[in-house]
Amino acid sequence: MVVLFLLGGVIAIAAGAFDVERVDFSGLHRVSYDEAYRAAGIRPGDFMGTLDAEGARDALAELPWVRSAEIRRHWPGTVEIDIVERVPAALALTAPDSWVLVDSEGRVLTTALASPSSLPRLSGVSAAPAPGRYLAPDADALLDVLDTAHGQPGFAVTAVWRDGRGDVRARIRRQADGAVFETALGDDSAIGAKTAAIAAVVGDLEHSGAVLDVSVPHLPVVRTEDR
């Protein structure tokens, strides 16, 4: 009986009973099916039992927009691949007047855009590299500003940059009336406390165009001009 079972399994394999028949993708929005299919490298006719799922995941993760990929076998012949794509968080300069999309981790998602979106803009740091790579470490604090400000009430960040001294600056828009203010955050430390300080006082700012200095977050200072 065992011999017959094993013989049946060999015959089934030889007959292609456990070969891949179809490869299905879900979660594709920015990534095309053809891009994902080429990257995964799984083809009809491949043997289901020896698929290199880890290699396929790694290859898919090399695509700029892919955050993660989960690969599942559905016997006898279907492979299902679930893609989680990255979400654009900001625009970064790749050359003068050339903007690319980046996500919250600084992963570059696109080449230069013909019509940049209204996302916050990052500048004053190293130029953005090719899609699929990450912004240089000098952009980390700028991304931290966006990340920590996201959960704060009362304002939205429209731009973040490093000034001539290398300190962090941001332009914010008050949600209540659309008034725009510049903020000085100083060095890269305590970014979360500094964005919390902005939220605490932004409702009381009177002069659109004033500079709010939160470089010492527990002692915010408002200046009508930046000196």
C-alpha positions in Angstrom: 0.0 0.0 0.0 2.8 2.4 0.9 4.6 1.6 -2.3 1.5 2.3 -4.3 0.9 5.6 -2.5 4.5 6.7 -3.2 4.3 5.6 -6.8 1.0 7.6 -7.2 2.8 10.7 -5.8 5.6 10.3 -8.2 3.2 9.9 -11.1 1.3 12.9 -10.0 4.4 15.1 -9.8 5.6 13.8 -13.2 2.2 14.6 -14.7 2.4 18.2 -13.3 -0.4 17.8 -10.8 1.3 20.1 -8.4 2.7 22.6 -10.8 1.8 26.3 -10.5 -1.2 27.0 -12.6 -1.9 30.7 -11.7 -0.3 33.5 -9.8 -2.7 36.0 -8.2 -1.8 39.4 -6.7 -3.8 41.5 -4.3 -3.0 45.0 -3.0 -1.6 46.4 -6.2 -2.3 50.1 -6.8 0.9 51.9 -7.7 2.7 48.7 -8.7 1.5 47.2 -11.9 0.7 43.4 -12.2 3.5 43.1 -14.8 6.1 44.7 -12.5 5.1 42.4 -9.6 4.9 39.3 -11.8 8.4 39.9 -13.2 9.9 40.6 -9.7 8.3 37.6 -8.0 9.8 35.2 -10.5 7.1 32.6 -10.0 5.8 31.1 -13.2 3.2 28.6 -14.3 4.8 25.2 -14.5 7.0 25.7 -11.4 6.7 23.0 -8.9 4.6 24.1 -5.9 6.6 22.2 -3.4 9.9 24.0 -4.2 8.9 27.6 -4.7 11.4 30.1 -3.3 8.9 32.2 -1.4 11.6 34.0 0.6 13.5 34.9 -2.6 10.2 36.2 -4.2 9.5 38.3 -1.1 12.9 39.8 -1.2 12.7 40.6 -4.9 9.3 42.2 -4.5 10.6 44.3 -1.6 13.1 45.8 -4.0 10.3 47.5 -5.9 10.2 51.1 -4.7 6.5 51.1 -3.8 6.4 47.7 -2.0 6.6 47.7 1.8 6.0 43.9 2.2 4.7 40.8 0.4 3.1 37.7 1.8 3.1 34.6 -0.4 0.7 31.7 0.1 0.3 28.4 -1.7 -3.2 27.1 -2.4 -2.9 23.5 -3.5 -3.0 22.1 -6.0 -1.8 24.9 -8.2 -2.5 28.5 -7.1 0.0 31.0 -5.6 -1.5 34.1 -4.0 0.7 37.1 -3.3 -0.6 39.9 -1.0 1.3 43.2 -1.5 1.3 46.1 1.0 2.3 49.3 -0.7 4.1 52.3 0.8 2.2 55.5 1.3 3.7 58.9 0.1 4.4 61.2 3.0 6.4 64.1 1.5 8.2 65.5 -1.5 12.0 65.7 -1.5 14.4 67.5 -3.9 16.4 65.3 -6.2 17.8 68.3 -8.1 16.9 72.0 -8.2 13.2 72.3 -8.8 12.8 68.5 -9.2 10.7 66.8 -6.6 10.2 63.1 -5.9 7.7 61.3 -3.6 9.1 59.7 -0.4 7.3 57.7 2.3 7.6 58.2 6.1 10.8 56.2 6.3 12.5 58.3 3.6 12.2 55.6 0.9 12.2 57.3 -2.5 9.2 56.1 -4.5 9.4 57.9 -7.8 11.6 59.7 -10.3 11.1 63.5 -10.7 7.5 64.5 -11.0 6.1 66.6 -13.7 3.4 67.9 -11.4 4.4 67.6 -7.7 1.5 67.1 -5.3 0.6 69.2 -2.3 2.4 67.0 0.2 4.9 68.6 2.6 8.2 69.5 1.0 11.6 68.6 2.4 14.7 70.6 1.5 18.1 71.8 2.7 19.3 68.2 2.9 21.2 65.8 0.6 19.6 65.2 -2.8 17.2 62.3 -3.0 18.7 59.2 -4.6 17.2 56.8 -7.1 13.8 55.2 -6.5 14.0 52.3 -4.0 16.8 53.9 -2.0 16.5 56.0 1.1 17.1 59.7 1.9 20.4 60.4 3.6 20.5 60.6 7.4 20.4 64.4 7.4 16.7 64.1 6.5 15.8 62.0 9.5 14.9 64.9 11.7 12.7 66.4 9.0 10.8 63.1 8.6 10.5 63.0 12.4 8.8 66.5 12.3 6.2 65.1 9.9 5.7 61.9 11.9 5.2 63.6 15.3 3.2 66.5 13.9 0.8 64.1 12.3 -1.0 63.3 15.5 -1.0 66.9 16.9 -4.1 69.0 16.8 -4.5 72.5 15.3 -1.9 72.6 12.5 -0.5 70.9 9.5 3.1 71.0 8.3 3.5 72.2 4.7 7.3 72.3 4.5 10.4 71.3 6.5 14.0 72.3 5.8 17.4 72.8 7.3 18.6 76.4 7.4 22.1 77.7 6.7 23.2 76.6 10.2 21.8 73.1 9.8 18.9 73.8 12.2 15.4 72.5 11.5 12.7 74.8 10.3 9.1 74.2 9.4 6.2 76.1 7.8 2.9 75.3 9.3 -0.7 76.1 8.5 -3.2 76.7 11.3 -6.2 74.6 10.6 -8.7 77.0 12.2 -8.1 79.9 9.7 -5.4 78.9 7.3 -2.9 81.3 8.8 0.7 80.4 7.9 3.6 80.6 10.4 7.3 79.7 10.3 8.6 77.6 13.2 12.2 77.3 14.4 12.9 73.9 15.9 16.6 74.2 16.4 18.7 71.0 16.5 17.6 67.5 15.9 16.8 66.7 19.6 13.3 66.3 21.2 11.4 66.7 17.9 8.3 65.2 19.5 8.3 67.7 22.3 8.8 70.5 19.9 5.9 69.6 17.7 3.8 69.2 20.9 4.8 72.8 21.9 3.7 74.0 18.5 0.3 72.4 19.0 0.0 74.0 22.5 0.5 77.6 21.3 -0.5 77.7 17.6 -4.1 78.7 18.5 -2.8 81.8 20.3 -0.5 83.1 17.5 -1.7 86.5 16.2 0.6 87.5 13.4 0.5 85.4 10.3 4.2 85.4 9.2 5.5 85.4 12.8 8.3 83.0 13.7 7.5 80.6 16.5 10.7 79.4 18.2 10.3 76.0 19.9 14.0 75.1 20.0 13.5 75.0 23.8 10.2 73.2 23.8 9.1 74.2 27.3 9.8 77.9 26.6 8.3 78.7 23.2 8.9 82.2 21.9 7.1 84.2 19.2 9.0 86.7 17.1 7.4 89.0 14.5 10.6 88.8 12.5 13.4 86.3 12.4 16.6 87.8 13.8 
